[in-house]
Amino acid sequence: MVLFLEIVHQLITMMMKELHAIGNNLNQLARKAHQLNVIDVEQYDLQLKNLKML
C-alpha cells in the first residue's frame, strides 16, 4: 500500500509540474498576442476580468 501511495504522489507531482508549464506557455502566448494587437483587446480584458471573478 505504501508503494502505491508513493507512486500516486509521484504521478500527481509530475502532472502538477506539467500543468504549471502549460499555464506558463499559455500566459506567454496571451501576453504576446496582446502586445501585437492580434486579439480583440477589449474582449480579452473583459474575459480576464470574468475569469478572475471565479
C-alpha positions, 0 to 999 in steps of 0.5 A, spaced: 500 500 500 505 504 501 508 503 494 502 505 491 501 511 495 508 513 493 507 512 486 500 516 486 504 522 489 509 521 484 504 521 478 500 527 481 507 531 482 509 530 475 502 532 472 502 538 477 509 540 474 506 539 467 500 543 468 504 549 471 508 549 464 502 549 460 499 555 464 506 558 463 506 557 455 499 559 455 500 566 459 506 567 454 502 566 448 496 571 451 501 576 453 504 576 446 498 576 442 496 582 446 502 586 445 501 585 437 494 587 437 492 580 434 486 579 439 480 583 440 483 587 446 477 589 449 474 582 449 480 579 452 480 584 458 473 583 459 474 575 459 480 576 464 476 580 468 470 574 468 475 569 469 478 572 475 471 573 478 471 565 479 
